[in-house]
């Protein structure tokens, strides 16, 4: 039985490091009272650990999981909001630069990563896992990118993976913040495997035992071992009758429209043509209401970001573009919707944000274009040089 050990200078219990053997290390997010929201210190530690294990030829696999009922709902947005309210823009920038750099490391590192997405997996929590090699969903998994609801936009490399989902499903997720369960993640390719949460401990034990028994194998052999073990435990769960996955034709019809206004109008026309109450009715109503509640400016930024991501070559380019957008969002030069959303949803919790501009027709193309403009050279995100891309399943989407 492997035991928890201190890993050099990492004494912060927010991340537990377990060296099962020389071949497999388990990292456990350990901030359950905050649902494992990722603080800047956690993001920095994960970056350092991932780099360390990548340069350690003995480490064949990193397992990422979490304590408590959530994997991670994302970054610690409330802390960023406090920085903004205190006028500490530099600290807010640093929070996102740290997160985005970590996401890039996850997407490009050569050491395989298996993430157990057991519970809420959103925002940065999705970013640190979905860009990795293997993602295991369970019956408890809940995935979403709900940033537009608080005046932000889907980021952490989501302009890369959302834009590569089937059809226009990425636009649907990014604009509505809709939630997916484990079977839906598997069907879309956001998860690579699915099995009941009761099997997680057995799977981890099998990975540790198998890789530890063959310390001198090649990286391709290691990848094959990991795949074989996960495949052996994996199931093909049935999708719920009311899953949005069954409405792909309607999603493509509506969310392929050129503008947010046209998308919303298309959804409303679909709703008007319904002749009876059905699951389709509930889905349309929820999608329409979610978009109407979100920041109009955020919706337009989100749509353009996803479509820009579709034409960009790699996750690095997407992350650099997203960093430009978030810096403009944080500055609040055109709109302070992000601060207002954080106030209404996270701080005061009155759930009644006052968006400015308040309506889609008041958001001009020039306003949106400002968020995609380059920063000063010394402000642009400088991603670390990487010699090789990892074999992430995102490339298979």
N, C-alpha and C positions, 0 to 999 in steps of 0.2 A: 504494500500500500504506500503510494507516494504521499509525502507530507508537504505542507506549506512551509516555504522557507523565505527568508528575506533575500531580496535580490539586490545586492550591493547597497546603494544608497536609497532604494525605494522603500521608505517606511510609511508612506501615505497609504492608509487602508482603502482609499477610494479605488485602487486597483490591486487585486491580489494576484501574486505571481506564484504559480505552482510548477516546479520542474519535476515532471513525472519520471523522466529519465533524461538521458543526454539528447534523445531524439525528439521528444514532444514536450512543449511547454503550454500550459493553460493560463490564459489571462482572464480574470473574472472582474467585471465591472461591479463595484461594491459600494454603491450609494443608494441603497434600496429606498430610503425615506424620501429621496428626491426622484424615485423611479429610474435611477441611474442616468439622470441628465448629466451630460458630459461637460465638466468644468474645464477651464483652460489648462489647469495643472494635469488633469487626466489626459487631455489631448496631447500635451507635451510629452508625458510619460509614455503614452502609446507609441508616439513617433520614435522616441529614443529606443524603446524596446524592440519595435519592429526592425529598426536599422541594425541593432545589435545582433538580433537573431539571423538577419539576412547575411551578416558577415561571419556567422559562426557555422562552419561546415557540418557540425554535428547536429544542428537543429533541423529536423526534417519537416516539422509541422508546428504551427501555432493554432491553438484552439481559443476562440474568443466567445465568452458567454457572460452571463450576468446573474447576480443574486437578486432575489425578490420576484415580484410578479411582472416586471417589465424588463425587456432587453435594454432599450433606451428610447425615450421620447424625442431625443435630439440634444442640441447644445443647451447650455444654461442661458437661455435668452433673457431671463429676468436679470441676470448679472449684467448683460450687455445693456439692457434698458437703464439700469442704475448708472452705468458709466455715462450714457448719453444725457440723462437728467442732471448729472453732476458736471457736465461739460467736458468729460474726459474722452474725447473722440479717439485719441491715440490708443487707449486701452481697448475700445470697441473694435477698432481696426485690427489690433493684434489678436483678438479673440477669433476673428474670422480668418485671418492669415494662418494662424496655428491650425485651425480646423481644416482649411482647404489644403494645406501642405500635407497634413496627415492623410487626407483622402487620396491625394496623389501618390503617396507612399504605398498605401494599401493597394491601389490600382496597378502599381508598377513593380512591386517587390516580387522577388523570385521564390521566396519561401512560401509554400502553400498555407492557406488560412482556411479553417473551417469555423463558421460562425453559427452558433445555436440561437436562432431568433425566436426565443420562447417568451412571448409576450409582446407588449407594445414596441414597435420598431418604426421610428419616424425621424425625419430630418437628418441630423448628423448621425443619429443611431443607425439609420439606413445607410448613410454614406460610408461608415467605417466597416460595413459588412457586405453590402451589395456589390461593391467594387472588388471584393475579395474572391478567392478561387471557388469555394464551396459555401453555400448558404442553406442551412437546414431550417425549414419551417415546421411548426407543430400546430395542433388544434388550438393553441392559445395565441398564435401569432396575429398581430394586427398591424398592418402596414399603411402608412399614409404620408403624403407630403402636403401638409395643411397650411403652408406659410402665407398664402394670400389672405387667409382669414385674419392675420395679425398685421397686415400691411407689408409683408415681405414677399418673397417669391421662392419657388422651389430651387434649391441650390445644392451645395456639396456634391457637385458633379451630376446632378439629376438631369441637367440639360443634355447630358450624354446618354444616360440609361433610359430616361423617359422617351426621348426622341427615337429610340431604337426598339420600342415595344411594338407589337403588331398594330398595323393600321394607325389610327389616331388615338389609341388608348392612352398614350402619354399625355396628350393635351387634355383628355378627360380627367385624368388623375391630378394634373397640375393645376387646372382651373377650378375644380370642384373640391379638391382635398379629400376625395372619397377614400374610404377605408377598404382594404383588401384583407381577406383571411388567408390562412396558410395554403389551402388548395388553390386559391386564385393566384397567389404568388407563384406557385409551382407551374400552373397552366401558362402563365405569362413569361416564365423564365427568370423572374426576379429571385426565385428560390431554385436551387438545383436539386433538392431532395425534400421529402416530407416523411415524418414519422411521428407517432405519438410522443408526447413529452415524457411519458413513463419510460421510454427507451433511451433517453439521452445519456444517462449514466452508463448504460451497457455499451452504447456506441463509443463513448469516450474511452472506456476501458479497452475496447477492442482496438481502437486506433493506437493507444499507448502500447498495448501488448505487441501488436503486429510490427509497428515501426521500430520499437525497441529491440525486437528479436533479429532485425536485419539492419545493423548499423552501417554497413558498407555498400548499400545499394545506390544506384544512380538516381538522379532527380526524376527521371521518367518512370523508373520503377516505383519510387515513392508515390508519385501521383497515381499510378495504377493501383497500388495497394489501398490508398485512401479512397479512390473511386469505388473499388470493389467492396470495401467494408460499408461505405455509405449506401451503395446499391443494394447490398444484402439486407439492410434494415429498412430501406425506403419502401413507401407504399404509394399507390396511385389513388388518392382520395377522390370521391365524387364531388362535383361542384354543387352548391346549393341551387335549388330551383330558381331563386330570385337573384342569382349572381349576375353582375353586369357583364361578365364574360359571355353570357348568352345573348347580349344585346349589341354585339360587335357591329352589326350592320347599321344600327341606329347611331351608335357612337361615331362610326366613320362618316356617316351622312352629316351629322350635326357638327362634329368637332373638326372636320376637314375644311370648314368655312374659313374665309380669309381673315376675318376680324372677330373680335370678341362680341361685338354687337350682332354680327351675323350668326355666330354660334348660339348666342342666347335666343335670338329670334327663331332659329331653326328648332331649338328645343321647345320653345313655346308653341310653335306650329304643330309639332309632333303631339304635344300635350292636348292641343285643341281638337285634334282629330280622333282622340280616343273615345270610344263609345261605351266603355264599361270600366269599372274599378278593377285594377289588376296590379301585379307586381311591376309591370311596365309603367303604370300610372304612378306608383310610389317612387320608382327610380327617377322618372322625369321630374316629378315635383321636388324631390330632394336635390337633384342636380341644379335645377333652376334657382331654388331658394339659396343654395350654397353660393352660387355665383352672385346673386343679388346682395347677399350679406357681406361679401368680400370687398376689399378695397378696389375700386374701379381701375386705379393706376396699377396696382399690383397685378390684376388680371391681364392687362395689356403687356406689362413687362414679362410676365410668366409665359404668355403665348409666344412673344417674340424670342424669348430665351430658348424655349424648346425647339422652335423652328430654326434658330441660328445653330443650335447644337446638332441638329440633323445634318447640316452641311459641313460642320467642322470635322477635322480628321481624327482627333483623339481626345481622350478625357482631359489631358493637360490643357489643350486649347479651350475646352469648355470651362475648366476651373478658372483659368486666367480671366476669361470673359465674365464669369459669375462674380469674381472678386471686384472687377470694375463696377459692376452693377451694385453690389452690396455697399461699396464705399460711397457711391452717389446716394444710395438709400439712407445710409447712416448720416450723411451730411445734411440731409433734409432741405436741400436748396430749392427744390420745386414743390415738394410735399413732405409733410412730417407724419405721413400715415403710419410708418413703422413705430414711431414713439406713441402715437395715438392707439394703435392696435395693442401694443404691449401694455399700455395703461388700462385699456378697457378689458382685455382678456386675462392678463397675467398679474397686474398690480392692483388696481381698484376692483377688478372683476365684476364691473357692472354689465359687461357684455353688450355695450351700446356704443361702439366706436363712431365718431363723427369724421367720416372720410372727407378729405379735400384734395382734389376735386371730388364732388359728391356723386357725379353721374358719369357714365361711360362717354357720353357725347362731349363732355367737357375736357376729356383727356386727349390732347392732340398728338399727332405723330412726332412733332418736335419735342414735346415733353418726354415721350418714351425714348426717343433717340438720344436724349441727353444722358440717360442711364447707361447707354452702351458706348459712350465716348471714352477715349483713352484717358488714363490718369497721367499726372506728371511722371516722367521717367523714373524718378526716385520713389514713386508711390506704387508703381506696377508690381504685381506679385511675381517674385522670382522663385520659381519652382526649382528644386534640386535637380542636378543632372542625373539622369538614369541611363544605364547602358542597355537595359533590356526590359521589355514589357512582360508582365506575368501573364499566365494563361487564364485570365479571368473569364468567367462564363458570360460576362456582359458582351463580349465580342461575338457570342453565339446568338444574341438576340436578333 
